[in-house]
Amino acid sequence: MRLAKDLLGEIDNQNLSTNERALLRCSLAKHQEAAGDFEAAREALGELWEGVGARPNVEGLDEESKAEVLMRAGALTGWLGSASQIEGSQEMAKDLISESIRIFEELGNRSKVGEARSGLALCYWRAGAFDEARVTLQEALIEFNESDVEQRAIALHRTALVETSSKRLGEALRVYDQAAPLFAAVTDHSLAAHFHNGLANVLNQLSSVENREDYVDRALMEYTAASFHFEQAGHERYHVEEVKELLIARALQEAEGSVTKASTLLGFKHHQSLISIINIRHPDLQKRRSIIRKRRHHIFSQSRKTRRIPLKPSSVRRTSPITILHVEDNAHVANLVADMFAEKDWRIELCPEGETALLKLTGDEHYDLLIVDNDLPEMNGLELLQRVRKISDRRLTPIIMLSASDCEREAWRAGVNDFLKKPEQIDELPATVARLLKDAAKHV
């Protein structure tokens, strides 16, 4: 498939006819749609289509170009309508695609009829009409000839999606196995990525249903292949949480449920990082952990306080404890951070809301450091940071943003002293806090 910039360059060619430009716009929209960038696909159609709910502008186009525009507008209506939950969007999409099918049938273009029917089946699938989707895909496959490798592969992949949604996992696996030779011949990375990802999802689910450990290994291989192809395709929407979940599940199994041992197997510096990932992103894995027992001190062991080496008088800079304001609405994260700092002589004050935190920070309470999440109720973390930095006696207060949001660049602009990704970098929090407090003390 040609690159988007090449197609854009051709569209600007003043020597193109109206029909040629329309077909190029459809090709570009199809390219962007395959990459998962549906807004860019809509923009690619330009003056031909204003968006969901609008009738495509096909005046002056020949029948082939007209049918192509209707098919692309219908496909995008389905995708965009689903993403934005626009009521009636799937019916609108079906009407546009059905109109294109009638034109393609009159032109005798069976391959295009099959492609349009394959898109029509997606509309049924999104609406939960799995039987209609299955029948429509079977009709689509009949239309293709041997040379339509890519479209046959897409139709089979969509058939597998329908079977997966219908909880017919065995049938979905059979369809994926049938499609494998076709996808092996496909050169488009985006299509290959979706195939491997879909197959991995089915294997992952079957591994639990049928208790098949060999399916776990196959799923990991397929997720790895999907990750490679998505990266090659520049696909921005893909994430690899399924891979992480499988790896954690396997590590917990080998560690007999011990999070500490599993953390070592996975290469975590601190087992609390793994606990955070399980609690926040993969709560279903909590049942695979061994029973958590409270630690008991040996009757002959000294307490932590008596074992602590006293500081030299010259090294004691302050008598009041370090006070940290932690702005976080997730109880799991808040408890985890509190546990990580339990052995420190630090006072951690929790605040679950942005606006409440701002009220505290505009008051006279002293805070040595702030830890702020971004996804907060009432006022998000970025807005809180911007407003805190305008408070005269808070401008030099060290601030760490600990967040799962992809907002690192914005956080630096807002004035953070460090940014840690949650939960992957949560084990770096104690060292980061200690470093920033040390740096702040030099300027006192």
C-alpha beads as a LAMMPS data file, in Angstrom:
LAMMPS data file: protein, C-alpha beads

444 atoms
443 bonds

1 atom types
1 bond types

-500.0 500.0 xlo xhi
-500.0 500.0 ylo yhi
-500.0 500.0 zlo zhi

Masses

1 110.0

Atoms # bond

1 1 1 0.000 0.000 0.000
2 1 1 1.379 3.403 -0.943
3 1 1 2.345 5.882 1.729
4 1 1 -0.136 8.568 2.673
5 1 1 2.221 11.377 1.678
6 1 1 2.565 9.927 -1.811
7 1 1 -1.198 9.830 -2.221
8 1 1 -1.505 13.386 -0.920
9 1 1 1.037 14.522 -3.463
10 1 1 -0.906 12.904 -6.283
11 1 1 -4.225 14.405 -5.136
12 1 1 -2.767 17.909 -5.575
13 1 1 -1.978 17.178 -9.232
14 1 1 -3.941 19.761 -11.234
15 1 1 -4.068 17.480 -14.281
16 1 1 -6.298 14.930 -12.549
17 1 1 -9.886 14.502 -13.617
18 1 1 -12.686 14.730 -11.064
19 1 1 -13.084 10.943 -11.034
20 1 1 -9.342 10.297 -10.688
21 1 1 -9.085 12.688 -7.748
22 1 1 -12.109 11.075 -6.071
23 1 1 -10.575 7.600 -6.389
24 1 1 -7.254 8.841 -4.990
25 1 1 -9.062 10.403 -2.040
26 1 1 -10.793 7.077 -1.413
27 1 1 -7.447 5.257 -1.549
28 1 1 -5.970 7.679 0.992
29 1 1 -9.017 7.340 3.252
30 1 1 -8.749 3.551 3.040
31 1 1 -5.048 3.773 3.981
32 1 1 -5.800 5.935 7.044
33 1 1 -8.723 3.728 8.033
34 1 1 -6.491 0.638 7.997
35 1 1 -4.043 2.478 10.282
36 1 1 -6.854 3.204 12.748
37 1 1 -6.807 6.972 12.195
38 1 1 -10.469 7.463 11.312
39 1 1 -10.492 11.250 11.665
40 1 1 -7.614 11.492 9.192
41 1 1 -9.532 9.165 6.886
42 1 1 -12.543 11.467 7.042
43 1 1 -10.370 14.465 6.229
44 1 1 -8.819 12.551 3.325
45 1 1 -12.184 12.456 1.569
46 1 1 -12.150 16.266 1.571
47 1 1 -15.082 17.882 -0.206
48 1 1 -16.565 14.471 -1.017
49 1 1 -17.898 13.920 2.502
50 1 1 -18.443 16.253 5.471
51 1 1 -18.819 13.543 8.118
52 1 1 -21.260 11.238 9.908
53 1 1 -24.858 12.027 9.003
54 1 1 -23.969 13.925 5.812
55 1 1 -24.744 12.658 2.341
56 1 1 -21.554 12.135 0.277
57 1 1 -21.121 14.610 -2.574
58 1 1 -21.065 12.337 -5.617
59 1 1 -22.472 14.780 -8.157
60 1 1 -20.574 14.651 -11.453
61 1 1 -18.832 11.353 -10.686
62 1 1 -19.071 8.255 -12.843
63 1 1 -20.673 5.129 -11.393
64 1 1 -17.413 3.477 -10.313
65 1 1 -16.175 6.548 -8.454
66 1 1 -19.610 7.169 -6.981
67 1 1 -19.786 3.628 -5.586
68 1 1 -16.251 3.901 -4.167
69 1 1 -17.072 7.158 -2.340
70 1 1 -20.298 5.693 -0.937
71 1 1 -18.450 2.603 0.323
72 1 1 -15.704 4.631 2.012
73 1 1 -18.162 7.091 3.579
74 1 1 -20.257 4.169 4.813
75 1 1 -17.265 2.375 6.321
76 1 1 -16.106 5.525 8.121
77 1 1 -19.627 6.282 9.333
78 1 1 -19.546 2.884 11.014
79 1 1 -16.136 3.400 12.633
80 1 1 -16.623 7.016 13.705
81 1 1 -20.192 6.428 14.818
82 1 1 -19.095 3.499 16.974
83 1 1 -16.201 5.444 18.523
84 1 1 -18.410 8.451 19.360
85 1 1 -21.507 6.343 20.143
86 1 1 -23.620 8.242 17.631
87 1 1 -27.166 6.912 17.698
88 1 1 -28.264 5.353 14.416
89 1 1 -24.789 5.523 12.910
90 1 1 -24.644 1.818 12.017
91 1 1 -27.940 2.069 10.128
92 1 1 -26.619 5.097 8.241
93 1 1 -23.451 3.166 7.447
94 1 1 -25.418 0.158 6.217
95 1 1 -27.525 2.354 3.911
96 1 1 -24.466 3.923 2.276
97 1 1 -22.640 0.610 1.864
98 1 1 -25.762 -1.132 0.537
99 1 1 -26.129 1.629 -2.068
100 1 1 -22.541 1.059 -3.165
101 1 1 -23.175 -2.689 -3.423
102 1 1 -26.068 -2.124 -5.814
103 1 1 -23.878 0.013 -8.081
104 1 1 -20.973 -2.443 -8.003
105 1 1 -23.385 -5.273 -8.866
106 1 1 -24.687 -3.307 -11.865
107 1 1 -21.083 -2.757 -12.975
108 1 1 -20.361 -6.469 -12.608
109 1 1 -17.421 -5.803 -10.245
110 1 1 -17.655 -8.845 -7.985
111 1 1 -14.467 -8.103 -6.031
112 1 1 -15.833 -4.710 -5.008
113 1 1 -19.183 -6.287 -4.132
114 1 1 -17.312 -8.646 -1.808
115 1 1 -15.309 -5.810 -0.252
116 1 1 -18.465 -3.786 0.383
117 1 1 -20.297 -6.781 1.866
118 1 1 -17.339 -7.353 4.176
119 1 1 -17.704 -3.745 5.407
120 1 1 -21.464 -4.202 5.745
121 1 1 -20.865 -7.215 8.000
122 1 1 -18.870 -5.026 10.379
123 1 1 -21.942 -2.834 10.864
124 1 1 -23.983 -5.876 11.861
125 1 1 -21.156 -7.014 14.170
126 1 1 -20.976 -3.651 15.954
127 1 1 -24.756 -3.748 16.464
128 1 1 -24.505 -7.232 18.019
129 1 1 -26.288 -8.906 15.099
130 1 1 -23.751 -11.727 14.871
131 1 1 -25.865 -14.116 12.762
132 1 1 -26.435 -11.430 10.096
133 1 1 -22.731 -10.532 10.189
134 1 1 -21.737 -14.189 9.735
135 1 1 -24.057 -14.685 6.739
136 1 1 -22.954 -11.412 5.109
137 1 1 -19.292 -12.404 5.399
138 1 1 -20.010 -15.786 3.831
139 1 1 -21.665 -13.974 0.920
140 1 1 -18.660 -11.671 0.647
141 1 1 -16.192 -14.567 0.444
142 1 1 -18.144 -16.081 -2.452
143 1 1 -17.581 -12.906 -4.511
144 1 1 -13.765 -12.971 -4.333
145 1 1 -11.524 -14.754 -6.790
146 1 1 -8.113 -16.340 -6.111
147 1 1 -6.244 -13.098 -6.776
148 1 1 -8.186 -11.182 -4.092
149 1 1 -5.802 -12.358 -1.369
150 1 1 -5.973 -9.256 0.812
151 1 1 -9.757 -8.928 0.774
152 1 1 -10.252 -12.648 1.425
153 1 1 -7.875 -12.400 4.378
154 1 1 -9.751 -9.389 5.771
155 1 1 -13.113 -11.149 5.426
156 1 1 -11.811 -14.233 7.242
157 1 1 -10.338 -12.098 10.020
158 1 1 -13.705 -10.388 10.454
159 1 1 -15.413 -13.796 10.480
160 1 1 -13.127 -14.809 13.337
161 1 1 -14.010 -11.598 15.187
162 1 1 -17.708 -12.446 14.868
163 1 1 -17.106 -15.961 16.211
164 1 1 -15.021 -14.578 19.084
165 1 1 -17.786 -12.135 20.016
166 1 1 -20.271 -15.021 19.833
167 1 1 -18.085 -16.953 22.341
168 1 1 -17.472 -19.622 19.711
169 1 1 -13.743 -19.619 20.384
170 1 1 -13.036 -23.011 18.825
171 1 1 -14.646 -21.891 15.551
172 1 1 -12.729 -18.597 15.714
173 1 1 -9.449 -20.516 16.043
174 1 1 -10.390 -22.709 13.082
175 1 1 -11.059 -19.612 10.948
176 1 1 -7.746 -18.030 11.956
177 1 1 -5.914 -21.223 11.056
178 1 1 -7.682 -21.175 7.673
179 1 1 -6.660 -17.542 7.133
180 1 1 -3.008 -18.013 8.145
181 1 1 -1.698 -18.860 4.636
182 1 1 -3.447 -15.788 3.206
183 1 1 -1.978 -13.444 5.825
184 1 1 1.449 -14.960 5.231
185 1 1 1.199 -13.592 1.686
186 1 1 -0.043 -10.155 2.792
187 1 1 2.595 -7.406 2.757
188 1 1 0.564 -4.794 4.642
189 1 1 1.852 -4.569 8.225
190 1 1 -1.399 -3.216 9.631
191 1 1 -3.420 -6.161 8.328
192 1 1 -0.819 -8.641 9.558
193 1 1 -0.832 -6.981 12.965
194 1 1 -4.612 -7.261 13.334
195 1 1 -4.471 -10.932 12.319
196 1 1 -1.793 -11.849 14.894
197 1 1 -3.485 -9.778 17.598
198 1 1 -6.883 -11.368 16.975
199 1 1 -5.412 -14.876 16.964
200 1 1 -3.517 -14.123 20.190
201 1 1 -6.726 -12.928 21.884
202 1 1 -8.501 -16.169 20.966
203 1 1 -5.603 -18.319 22.173
204 1 1 -5.415 -16.321 25.395
205 1 1 -9.105 -16.892 26.114
206 1 1 -8.952 -20.560 25.153
207 1 1 -5.954 -21.104 27.439
208 1 1 -8.184 -20.337 30.425
209 1 1 -11.309 -22.068 29.173
210 1 1 -9.534 -25.300 28.190
211 1 1 -6.620 -25.035 30.655
212 1 1 -4.126 -25.265 27.796
213 1 1 -0.663 -23.981 28.737
214 1 1 0.530 -24.498 25.154
215 1 1 -2.026 -21.893 24.073
216 1 1 -0.406 -19.392 26.451
217 1 1 2.929 -19.900 24.693
218 1 1 1.303 -19.546 21.283
219 1 1 -0.544 -16.425 22.395
220 1 1 2.696 -14.799 23.565
221 1 1 4.275 -15.545 20.193
222 1 1 1.301 -14.057 18.361
223 1 1 1.245 -10.939 20.577
224 1 1 4.944 -10.469 19.885
225 1 1 4.318 -10.732 16.136
226 1 1 1.393 -8.288 16.433
227 1 1 3.549 -5.816 18.330
228 1 1 6.208 -5.931 15.620
229 1 1 3.748 -5.398 12.761
230 1 1 1.861 -2.605 14.582
231 1 1 5.159 -0.837 15.182
232 1 1 6.122 -1.205 11.524
233 1 1 2.719 0.150 10.492
234 1 1 3.023 3.153 12.824
235 1 1 -0.252 2.172 14.469
236 1 1 -0.795 4.547 17.432
237 1 1 -3.786 2.847 19.026
238 1 1 -2.211 -0.518 19.834
239 1 1 -1.038 -1.377 23.345
240 1 1 0.509 -4.552 24.756
241 1 1 -1.356 -5.004 28.047
242 1 1 -2.431 -8.493 26.945
243 1 1 1.219 -9.499 26.625
244 1 1 2.014 -8.153 30.078
245 1 1 -0.956 -9.973 31.598
246 1 1 0.156 -13.292 30.144
247 1 1 3.746 -12.787 31.260
248 1 1 2.661 -11.876 34.805
249 1 1 0.291 -14.852 34.939
250 1 1 3.085 -17.186 33.850
251 1 1 5.518 -15.671 36.376
252 1 1 2.982 -16.027 39.208
253 1 1 2.419 -19.644 38.212
254 1 1 6.135 -20.439 38.241
255 1 1 6.535 -18.569 41.546
256 1 1 3.623 -20.533 43.065
257 1 1 1.727 -17.305 43.693
258 1 1 4.566 -15.437 45.383
259 1 1 4.621 -11.842 44.166
260 1 1 8.152 -11.359 45.474
261 1 1 9.474 -14.332 43.471
262 1 1 7.424 -13.359 40.416
263 1 1 8.866 -9.835 40.596
264 1 1 12.371 -11.280 40.483
265 1 1 11.501 -13.463 37.483
266 1 1 10.091 -10.452 35.639
267 1 1 13.042 -8.216 36.498
268 1 1 11.253 -5.689 38.726
269 1 1 13.451 -3.765 41.147
270 1 1 10.713 -3.688 43.791
271 1 1 7.887 -6.166 44.243
272 1 1 5.506 -3.297 45.041
273 1 1 5.656 -2.333 41.361
274 1 1 4.196 -5.702 40.383
275 1 1 1.537 -5.422 43.086
276 1 1 0.554 -2.019 41.692
277 1 1 0.320 -3.326 38.114
278 1 1 -1.843 -6.268 39.230
279 1 1 -4.166 -4.140 41.379
280 1 1 -4.605 -1.333 38.851
281 1 1 -4.468 -2.977 35.434
282 1 1 -4.968 -6.705 35.904
283 1 1 -7.199 -7.244 38.968
284 1 1 -8.212 -10.662 37.595
285 1 1 -4.687 -11.860 38.428
286 1 1 -5.176 -11.189 42.152
287 1 1 -6.685 -14.654 42.561
288 1 1 -3.412 -16.181 41.314
289 1 1 -1.468 -14.691 44.223
290 1 1 -0.693 -16.792 47.271
291 1 1 -2.413 -15.910 50.548
292 1 1 -0.929 -12.710 51.955
293 1 1 0.217 -13.167 55.536
294 1 1 1.088 -10.303 57.852
295 1 1 4.725 -10.151 58.843
296 1 1 5.574 -11.035 62.429
297 1 1 8.714 -9.927 64.258
298 1 1 10.757 -12.699 65.860
299 1 1 10.489 -12.593 69.654
300 1 1 14.267 -12.335 69.935
301 1 1 14.729 -9.689 67.257
302 1 1 15.195 -6.048 68.021
303 1 1 12.674 -3.527 66.850
304 1 1 13.476 -1.354 63.854
305 1 1 13.814 1.678 66.096
306 1 1 16.460 0.101 68.329
307 1 1 18.469 -1.114 65.343
308 1 1 18.483 2.270 63.665
309 1 1 21.899 3.946 63.639
310 1 1 21.629 7.375 65.268
311 1 1 22.505 10.360 63.121
312 1 1 25.442 12.525 63.969
313 1 1 24.340 15.834 65.492
314 1 1 25.897 17.759 62.624
315 1 1 23.815 15.887 60.058
316 1 1 20.456 16.719 61.639
317 1 1 19.071 19.683 59.742
318 1 1 15.538 19.760 61.047
319 1 1 13.398 18.490 63.882
320 1 1 9.998 18.496 62.119
321 1 1 9.132 15.537 59.858
322 1 1 9.047 15.759 56.084
323 1 1 5.475 16.405 54.963
324 1 1 4.315 15.186 51.550
325 1 1 0.929 15.907 49.966
326 1 1 -0.174 12.996 47.779
327 1 1 -3.022 13.978 45.436
328 1 1 -4.488 10.663 44.239
329 1 1 -8.054 9.302 43.983
330 1 1 -7.123 5.644 43.426
331 1 1 -7.138 3.824 46.772
332 1 1 -4.834 1.034 45.531
333 1 1 -2.169 3.512 44.463
334 1 1 -2.544 5.607 47.603
335 1 1 -2.129 2.564 49.856
336 1 1 0.822 1.333 47.823
337 1 1 2.642 4.661 48.107
338 1 1 1.904 4.779 51.833
339 1 1 3.382 1.286 52.238
340 1 1 6.488 2.261 50.282
341 1 1 7.090 5.197 52.616
342 1 1 6.130 3.349 55.832
343 1 1 9.741 3.054 57.028
344 1 1 10.523 6.699 56.345
345 1 1 10.137 9.509 58.861
346 1 1 7.802 11.227 56.439
347 1 1 4.224 12.330 57.003
348 1 1 2.067 11.507 53.966
349 1 1 -1.159 13.457 53.661
350 1 1 -3.615 12.054 51.116
351 1 1 -5.989 14.231 49.125
352 1 1 -8.287 12.549 46.543
353 1 1 -9.483 15.682 44.693
354 1 1 -7.733 18.430 42.738
355 1 1 -9.831 21.323 44.024
356 1 1 -9.460 20.233 47.645
357 1 1 -5.695 19.962 47.143
358 1 1 -5.611 23.495 45.736
359 1 1 -7.444 24.807 48.822
360 1 1 -4.837 23.143 51.041
361 1 1 -1.977 24.585 48.987
362 1 1 -3.372 28.109 49.092
363 1 1 -3.424 27.891 52.892
364 1 1 -0.621 28.077 55.453
365 1 1 0.078 24.334 55.724
366 1 1 3.713 23.467 54.988
367 1 1 4.475 20.790 52.407
368 1 1 8.001 19.731 51.483
369 1 1 6.947 17.896 48.298
370 1 1 3.870 17.134 46.209
371 1 1 3.002 13.893 44.392
372 1 1 0.178 14.470 41.913
373 1 1 -1.852 12.229 39.608
374 1 1 -3.384 13.714 36.456
375 1 1 -6.718 11.864 36.304
376 1 1 -8.398 13.557 39.263
377 1 1 -12.059 14.452 39.867
378 1 1 -13.133 18.103 39.637
379 1 1 -9.706 19.425 38.549
380 1 1 -7.064 17.398 36.729
381 1 1 -3.439 17.271 37.781
382 1 1 -2.108 19.466 34.987
383 1 1 -4.472 22.305 35.870
384 1 1 -3.603 21.884 39.536
385 1 1 0.125 22.131 38.719
386 1 1 -0.329 25.297 36.679
387 1 1 -2.262 26.980 39.481
388 1 1 0.097 25.818 42.223
389 1 1 3.092 27.279 40.416
390 1 1 1.370 30.684 40.526
391 1 1 1.289 30.591 44.344
392 1 1 4.352 32.545 45.489
393 1 1 5.435 30.248 48.330
394 1 1 4.867 27.069 46.244
395 1 1 6.930 28.004 43.190
396 1 1 9.991 26.128 44.442
397 1 1 8.151 23.200 46.063
398 1 1 9.293 19.940 44.396
399 1 1 6.472 18.285 42.473
400 1 1 6.341 14.767 41.027
401 1 1 3.588 13.743 38.651
402 1 1 2.850 10.023 39.063
403 1 1 0.302 9.243 36.385
404 1 1 -0.868 6.624 33.898
405 1 1 -1.808 9.397 31.448
406 1 1 0.340 10.135 28.400
407 1 1 0.926 13.697 29.503
408 1 1 4.633 13.844 30.285
409 1 1 5.372 16.711 27.900
410 1 1 2.489 18.777 29.267
411 1 1 3.572 17.992 32.836
412 1 1 7.071 19.348 32.250
413 1 1 5.576 22.483 30.760
414 1 1 3.329 22.878 33.804
415 1 1 6.369 22.864 36.073
416 1 1 6.958 19.382 37.498
417 1 1 10.383 18.419 38.808
418 1 1 9.959 14.818 37.678
419 1 1 7.460 12.600 35.878
420 1 1 6.939 8.908 36.625
421 1 1 4.682 6.614 34.605
422 1 1 2.158 4.684 36.672
423 1 1 2.440 1.811 37.394
424 1 1 5.661 0.893 35.537
425 1 1 7.905 3.421 37.295
426 1 1 6.255 3.488 40.696
427 1 1 9.210 1.633 42.237
428 1 1 11.363 4.674 41.393
429 1 1 9.223 6.939 43.573
430 1 1 11.132 6.648 46.914
431 1 1 14.490 7.368 45.280
432 1 1 13.017 10.249 43.266
433 1 1 11.446 11.787 46.378
434 1 1 14.704 11.437 48.313
435 1 1 16.690 13.057 45.486
436 1 1 14.334 16.025 45.147
437 1 1 14.213 16.583 48.905
438 1 1 18.011 16.515 49.001
439 1 1 18.196 19.022 46.149
440 1 1 15.642 21.270 47.826
441 1 1 17.580 21.184 51.104
442 1 1 20.661 22.614 49.348
443 1 1 18.715 25.765 48.557
444 1 1 17.343 26.314 52.052

Bonds

1 1 1 2
2 1 2 3
3 1 3 4
4 1 4 5
5 1 5 6
6 1 6 7
7 1 7 8
8 1 8 9
9 1 9 10
10 1 10 11
11 1 11 12
12 1 12 13
13 1 13 14
14 1 14 15
15 1 15 16
16 1 16 17
17 1 17 18
18 1 18 19
19 1 19 20
20 1 20 21
21 1 21 22
22 1 22 23
23 1 23 24
24 1 24 25
25 1 25 26
26 1 26 27
27 1 27 28
28 1 28 29
29 1 29 30
30 1 30 31
31 1 31 32
32 1 32 33
33 1 33 34
34 1 34 35
35 1 35 36
36 1 36 37
37 1 37 38
38 1 38 39
39 1 39 40
40 1 40 41
41 1 41 42
42 1 42 43
43 1 43 44
44 1 44 45
45 1 45 46
46 1 46 47
47 1 47 48
48 1 48 49
49 1 49 50
50 1 50 51
51 1 51 52
52 1 52 53
53 1 53 54
54 1 54 55
55 1 55 56
56 1 56 57
57 1 57 58
58 1 58 59
59 1 59 60
60 1 60 61
61 1 61 62
62 1 62 63
63 1 63 64
64 1 64 65
65 1 65 66
66 1 66 67
67 1 67 68
68 1 68 69
69 1 69 70
70 1 70 71
71 1 71 72
72 1 72 73
73 1 73 74
74 1 74 75
75 1 75 76
76 1 76 77
77 1 77 78
78 1 78 79
79 1 79 80
80 1 80 81
81 1 81 82
82 1 82 83
83 1 83 84
84 1 84 85
85 1 85 86
86 1 86 87
87 1 87 88
88 1 88 89
89 1 89 90
90 1 90 91
91 1 91 92
92 1 92 93
93 1 93 94
94 1 94 95
95 1 95 96
96 1 96 97
97 1 97 98
98 1 98 99
99 1 99 100
100 1 100 101
101 1 101 102
102 1 102 103
103 1 103 104
104 1 104 105
105 1 105 106
106 1 106 107
107 1 107 108
108 1 108 109
109 1 109 110
110 1 110 111
111 1 111 112
112 1 112 113
113 1 113 114
114 1 114 115
115 1 115 116
116 1 116 117
117 1 117 118
118 1 118 119
119 1 119 120
120 1 120 121
121 1 121 122
122 1 122 123
123 1 123 124
124 1 124 125
125 1 125 126
126 1 126 127
127 1 127 128
128 1 128 129
129 1 129 130
130 1 130 131
131 1 131 132
132 1 132 133
133 1 133 134
134 1 134 135
135 1 135 136
136 1 136 137
137 1 137 138
138 1 138 139
139 1 139 140
140 1 140 141
141 1 141 142
142 1 142 143
143 1 143 144
144 1 144 145
145 1 145 146
146 1 146 147
147 1 147 148
148 1 148 149
149 1 149 150
150 1 150 151
151 1 151 152
152 1 152 153
153 1 153 154
154 1 154 155
155 1 155 156
156 1 156 157
157 1 157 158
158 1 158 159
159 1 159 160
160 1 160 161
161 1 161 162
162 1 162 163
163 1 163 164
164 1 164 165
165 1 165 166
166 1 166 167
167 1 167 168
168 1 168 169
169 1 169 170
170 1 170 171
171 1 171 172
172 1 172 173
173 1 173 174
174 1 174 175
175 1 175 176
176 1 176 177
177 1 177 178
178 1 178 179
179 1 179 180
180 1 180 181
181 1 181 182
182 1 182 183
183 1 183 184
184 1 184 185
185 1 185 186
186 1 186 187
187 1 187 188
188 1 188 189
189 1 189 190
190 1 190 191
191 1 191 192
192 1 192 193
193 1 193 194
194 1 194 195
195 1 195 196
196 1 196 197
197 1 197 198
198 1 198 199
199 1 199 200
200 1 200 201
201 1 201 202
202 1 202 203
203 1 203 204
204 1 204 205
205 1 205 206
206 1 206 207
207 1 207 208
208 1 208 209
209 1 209 210
210 1 210 211
211 1 211 212
212 1 212 213
213 1 213 214
214 1 214 215
215 1 215 216
216 1 216 217
217 1 217 218
218 1 218 219
219 1 219 220
220 1 220 221
221 1 221 222
222 1 222 223
223 1 223 224
224 1 224 225
225 1 225 226
226 1 226 227
227 1 227 228
228 1 228 229
229 1 229 230
230 1 230 231
231 1 231 232
232 1 232 233
233 1 233 234
234 1 234 235
235 1 235 236
236 1 236 237
237 1 237 238
238 1 238 239
239 1 239 240
240 1 240 241
241 1 241 242
242 1 242 243
243 1 243 244
244 1 244 245
245 1 245 246
246 1 246 247
247 1 247 248
248 1 248 249
249 1 249 250
250 1 250 251
251 1 251 252
252 1 252 253
253 1 253 254
254 1 254 255
255 1 255 256
256 1 256 257
257 1 257 258
258 1 258 259
259 1 259 260
260 1 260 261
261 1 261 262
262 1 262 263
263 1 263 264
264 1 264 265
265 1 265 266
266 1 266 267
267 1 267 268
268 1 268 269
269 1 269 270
270 1 270 271
271 1 271 272
272 1 272 273
273 1 273 274
274 1 274 275
275 1 275 276
276 1 276 277
277 1 277 278
278 1 278 279
279 1 279 280
280 1 280 281
281 1 281 282
282 1 282 283
283 1 283 284
284 1 284 285
285 1 285 286
286 1 286 287
287 1 287 288
288 1 288 289
289 1 289 290
290 1 290 291
291 1 291 292
292 1 292 293
293 1 293 294
294 1 294 295
295 1 295 296
296 1 296 297
297 1 297 298
298 1 298 299
299 1 299 300
300 1 300 301
301 1 301 302
302 1 302 303
303 1 303 304
304 1 304 305
305 1 305 306
306 1 306 307
307 1 307 308
308 1 308 309
309 1 309 310
310 1 310 311
311 1 311 312
312 1 312 313
313 1 313 314
314 1 314 315
315 1 315 316
316 1 316 317
317 1 317 318
318 1 318 319
319 1 319 320
320 1 320 321
321 1 321 322
322 1 322 323
323 1 323 324
324 1 324 325
325 1 325 326
326 1 326 327
327 1 327 328
328 1 328 329
329 1 329 330
330 1 330 331
331 1 331 332
332 1 332 333
333 1 333 334
334 1 334 335
335 1 335 336
336 1 336 337
337 1 337 338
338 1 338 339
339 1 339 340
340 1 340 341
341 1 341 342
342 1 342 343
343 1 343 344
344 1 344 345
345 1 345 346
346 1 346 347
347 1 347 348
348 1 348 349
349 1 349 350
350 1 350 351
351 1 351 352
352 1 352 353
353 1 353 354
354 1 354 355
355 1 355 356
356 1 356 357
357 1 357 358
358 1 358 359
359 1 359 360
360 1 360 361
361 1 361 362
362 1 362 363
363 1 363 364
364 1 364 365
365 1 365 366
366 1 366 367
367 1 367 368
368 1 368 369
369 1 369 370
370 1 370 371
371 1 371 372
372 1 372 373
373 1 373 374
374 1 374 375
375 1 375 376
376 1 376 377
377 1 377 378
378 1 378 379
379 1 379 380
380 1 380 381
381 1 381 382
382 1 382 383
383 1 383 384
384 1 384 385
385 1 385 386
386 1 386 387
387 1 387 388
388 1 388 389
389 1 389 390
390 1 390 391
391 1 391 392
392 1 392 393
393 1 393 394
394 1 394 395
395 1 395 396
396 1 396 397
397 1 397 398
398 1 398 399
399 1 399 400
400 1 400 401
401 1 401 402
402 1 402 403
403 1 403 404
404 1 404 405
405 1 405 406
406 1 406 407
407 1 407 408
408 1 408 409
409 1 409 410
410 1 410 411
411 1 411 412
412 1 412 413
413 1 413 414
414 1 414 415
415 1 415 416
416 1 416 417
417 1 417 418
418 1 418 419
419 1 419 420
420 1 420 421
421 1 421 422
422 1 422 423
423 1 423 424
424 1 424 425
425 1 425 426
426 1 426 427
427 1 427 428
428 1 428 429
429 1 429 430
430 1 430 431
431 1 431 432
432 1 432 433
433 1 433 434
434 1 434 435
435 1 435 436
436 1 436 437
437 1 437 438
438 1 438 439
439 1 439 440
440 1 440 441
441 1 441 442
442 1 442 443
443 1 443 444
